[in-house]
Amino acid sequence: MEMMPHRYDVPSVTVATAAPGLFGSLSLPNFETTHEADWREGLPSLVTPLCTLRELELSDAPSLLAHLTTEQVARFISPPPDTVEGFEDFIRWARLRRSQGRYACFGIVPLGATHAVGMFQVRLSGYGEGTAEWGFVLGSAFWGTGIFVEGAAEVLTFLFEELGLERVEARAVLQNGRANGALRKVGAVRETVLAGTFERNGQVMDQGLWVVTRDAWLRGHPDAALSDERCAVWLWS
């Protein structure tokens, strides 16, 4: 899955977001959190039986390069950094945006591992209070393990219960059946189709806009036993 690719330059890495001019003069809502420590000062660790979600560290860069740049993973996403240094720059950028209250990026660390093999990204939107856009990507060696479903549940709970969001959106290329299926498993509903909003290698593709609302999420979580996900949902913000 891919978020609409508009590019922004940071040192040594090109990133993409779902809306042009997002990080310009946009005034963002002041999201509150019930955590004792403000998430802008550092993301909390979210622990599940299969993985830990935590803030990305510079030492994760080699692992991210190895797991997220294969053709199998990257075919439906904007090109990720192609060097360790590029991922290091991305991690620095993610921490800066987090400190500004605009963005959160949780690294996915499987049980027993020390470095991230994927990530969940969240971009807090300015066009509607209580709205955010999220994306995720996971190394193919960990598809079908249940890590996505567990991790997604923790991230959504954090967004709805801790940040008080009302609506979380994602975009998935229609041809990317794995990502669309993964979103459906965590309770997302496809609201509309966005024609011609993603381009990769000269091919223009349509995307589905998937939505999870706070009310729907809190009424009942999806069954975590549904764990045959194989997915890449991405937002280079």
C-alpha positions as CSV (number, residue, x, y, z in Angstrom):
1,M,0.0,0.0,0.0
2,E,1.2,3.5,-0.8
3,M,0.3,6.9,0.4
4,M,0.0,9.6,-2.3
5,P,3.6,10.4,-3.2
6,H,4.4,14.1,-2.9
7,R,8.1,14.6,-2.2
8,Y,10.0,16.6,0.3
9,D,13.7,17.0,0.5
10,V,15.7,16.2,3.7
11,P,19.5,15.6,3.6
12,S,20.3,12.5,1.6
13,V,16.7,11.1,1.5
14,T,13.6,12.0,-0.5
15,V,10.3,11.4,1.3
16,A,6.7,11.5,0.3
17,T,3.4,12.4,2.0
18,A,-0.2,12.2,1.3
19,A,-0.8,15.9,0.8
20,P,1.2,18.7,-0.9
21,G,2.6,21.4,1.4
22,L,1.9,19.4,4.5
23,F,4.9,20.5,6.4
24,G,4.9,24.1,5.2
25,S,2.9,26.7,7.0
26,L,0.1,24.3,8.0
27,S,-1.4,24.9,11.4
28,L,-1.9,21.6,13.1
29,P,-4.3,20.8,15.9
30,N,-3.0,20.4,19.5
31,F,-3.5,16.7,20.2
32,E,-3.5,15.7,23.8
33,T,-2.3,12.5,25.4
34,T,-3.1,10.7,28.6
35,H,0.5,9.3,28.9
36,E,2.4,10.9,31.8
37,A,5.3,11.6,29.3
38,D,4.3,13.6,26.3
39,W,4.7,11.6,23.1
40,R,6.4,14.5,21.5
41,E,9.3,14.0,23.8
42,G,9.6,10.3,22.9
43,L,7.3,7.6,21.8
44,P,6.2,5.0,24.3
45,S,7.1,1.3,23.7
46,L,4.0,-0.7,22.8
47,V,4.5,-4.4,23.6
48,T,2.6,-7.4,22.2
49,P,3.3,-11.1,22.6
50,L,4.9,-11.2,19.1
51,C,6.7,-7.8,18.9
52,T,7.6,-4.5,20.4
53,L,6.8,-1.2,18.7
54,R,9.2,1.5,19.7
55,E,10.9,4.7,18.4
56,L,13.3,4.1,15.6
57,E,17.0,4.2,16.5
58,L,19.9,4.9,14.2
59,S,21.2,1.4,14.8
60,D,18.0,0.1,13.0
61,A,19.1,1.6,9.7
62,P,21.0,-1.5,8.3
63,S,18.1,-3.8,9.2
64,L,15.6,-1.5,7.6
65,L,17.7,-1.3,4.5
66,A,17.8,-5.1,4.3
67,H,14.2,-5.8,4.9
68,L,12.4,-2.9,3.2
69,T,14.2,-2.4,-0.1
70,T,13.4,-5.8,-1.7
71,E,11.2,-5.8,-4.8
72,Q,8.7,-8.0,-3.1
73,V,8.2,-5.4,-0.3
74,A,8.7,-2.2,-2.3
75,R,6.7,-2.8,-5.4
76,F,3.7,-0.8,-4.2
77,I,5.4,1.9,-2.3
78,S,7.4,5.0,-3.1
79,P,11.1,4.2,-3.3
80,P,12.6,4.0,0.2
81,P,16.1,5.1,1.0
82,D,18.7,2.9,-0.8
83,T,21.6,3.3,1.7
84,V,22.2,2.9,5.4
85,E,22.9,6.6,5.5
86,G,19.6,7.4,3.8
87,F,17.7,5.5,6.5
88,E,19.7,7.2,9.2
89,D,18.7,10.6,7.8
90,F,15.0,9.4,7.6
91,I,15.2,8.3,11.3
92,R,16.6,11.7,12.3
93,W,13.9,13.4,10.3
94,A,11.2,11.2,11.9
95,R,12.4,12.2,15.4
96,L,12.3,15.9,14.4
97,R,8.7,15.7,13.1
98,R,7.7,13.8,16.2
99,S,9.1,16.5,18.5
100,Q,7.0,19.0,16.5
101,G,3.8,16.9,17.1
102,R,3.3,16.2,13.4
103,Y,4.4,12.6,13.0
104,A,5.0,9.4,14.8
105,C,7.0,6.4,13.5
106,F,7.1,3.1,15.5
107,G,9.7,0.6,14.5
108,I,8.5,-3.1,14.5
109,V,10.9,-5.3,16.5
110,P,10.0,-9.0,16.5
111,L,10.1,-11.0,19.7
112,G,13.8,-12.0,20.3
113,A,15.2,-9.4,17.9
114,T,17.0,-6.2,18.7
115,H,16.4,-4.2,15.5
116,A,13.4,-3.0,13.6
117,V,12.2,-5.0,10.5
118,G,9.4,-2.7,9.6
119,M,7.5,0.3,10.8
120,F,4.1,2.0,11.4
121,Q,3.9,5.6,10.4
122,V,1.3,8.1,11.5
123,R,0.9,11.6,10.1
124,L,-1.3,13.9,12.1
125,S,-3.4,15.9,9.6
126,G,-4.2,19.5,9.6
127,Y,-7.4,19.5,7.5
128,G,-9.6,18.1,10.2
129,E,-9.2,18.0,13.9
130,G,-8.9,14.4,15.2
131,T,-7.8,13.0,11.9
132,A,-4.6,11.1,11.0
133,E,-3.1,9.1,8.2
134,W,-1.2,6.0,8.8
135,G,1.0,3.6,6.8
136,F,3.0,0.4,7.5
137,V,5.6,-1.8,6.0
138,L,7.0,-5.1,7.1
139,G,9.8,-7.3,5.9
140,S,8.5,-10.2,3.9
141,A,10.2,-12.7,6.2
142,F,7.6,-11.7,8.8
143,W,4.5,-11.9,6.7
144,G,1.9,-14.3,7.9
145,T,3.3,-14.3,11.5
146,G,0.6,-12.2,13.1
147,I,2.9,-9.4,13.9
148,F,1.0,-6.9,11.7
149,V,-2.4,-7.6,13.3
150,E,-1.0,-7.3,16.9
151,G,1.0,-4.2,16.0
152,A,-1.8,-2.5,14.2
153,A,-4.1,-3.1,17.2
154,E,-1.6,-1.4,19.5
155,V,-1.1,1.6,17.2
156,L,-4.8,2.1,16.7
157,T,-5.5,1.9,20.4
158,F,-2.7,4.4,21.0
159,L,-4.2,6.8,18.4
160,F,-7.8,6.5,19.6
161,E,-7.4,6.2,23.3
162,E,-4.2,8.1,24.1
163,L,-4.3,10.8,21.4
164,G,-8.1,11.1,21.2
165,L,-8.3,10.8,17.4
166,E,-11.6,10.3,15.8
167,R,-10.6,9.0,12.3
168,V,-7.5,7.3,10.8
169,E,-7.1,7.0,7.1
170,A,-4.9,4.9,4.8
171,R,-4.5,4.5,1.0
172,A,-3.8,1.2,-0.7
173,V,-3.1,0.6,-4.4
174,L,-6.0,-1.5,-5.6
175,Q,-3.7,-4.1,-7.1
176,N,-2.1,-4.6,-3.7
177,G,-4.4,-7.3,-2.5
178,R,-2.3,-8.1,0.5
179,A,-2.4,-4.6,1.9
180,N,-6.1,-4.2,1.3
181,G,-6.8,-7.5,3.0
182,A,-4.6,-6.4,6.0
183,L,-6.5,-3.2,6.4
184,R,-9.8,-5.0,6.3
185,K,-8.6,-7.3,9.0
186,V,-8.1,-4.5,11.5
187,G,-11.5,-3.1,10.8
188,A,-10.9,-0.5,8.2
189,V,-13.6,0.2,5.7
190,R,-12.9,1.3,2.1
191,E,-14.6,4.6,1.7
192,T,-13.8,5.5,-1.9
193,V,-11.4,4.9,-4.8
194,L,-8.9,7.6,-5.6
195,A,-8.3,7.4,-9.4
196,G,-4.8,7.8,-10.7
197,T,-3.2,8.9,-7.4
198,F,-0.2,6.6,-7.3
199,E,2.6,6.2,-9.8
200,R,5.5,3.7,-9.8
201,N,7.9,2.9,-12.6
202,G,5.8,4.9,-15.0
203,Q,2.6,3.0,-14.2
204,V,-0.3,5.1,-12.8
205,M,-2.6,3.2,-10.4
206,D,-5.8,3.8,-8.4
207,Q,-5.8,3.7,-4.6
208,G,-8.6,2.8,-2.1
209,L,-9.1,5.2,0.8
210,W,-9.5,3.0,3.9
211,V,-10.9,4.5,7.2
212,V,-11.0,3.3,10.8
213,T,-13.1,5.5,13.1
214,R,-12.8,5.7,16.9
215,D,-16.4,4.6,17.5
216,A,-16.1,1.5,15.3
217,W,-12.7,0.6,16.8
218,L,-13.8,0.9,20.4
219,R,-17.0,-1.1,19.7
220,G,-14.8,-4.2,19.3
221,H,-11.3,-5.0,18.1
222,P,-10.7,-7.4,15.2
223,D,-9.9,-11.0,15.9
224,A,-6.1,-11.2,16.4
225,A,-6.1,-14.8,15.3
226,L,-6.5,-13.6,11.7
227,S,-2.7,-13.4,11.0
228,D,-2.1,-14.3,7.4
229,E,-1.3,-10.7,6.5
230,R,1.3,-9.9,3.8
231,C,1.5,-6.2,3.5
232,A,3.2,-3.0,2.7
233,V,1.3,0.2,3.4
234,W,3.5,3.2,3.2
235,L,3.8,6.9,3.9
236,W,7.2,8.4,3.4
237,S,6.2,11.6,5.1
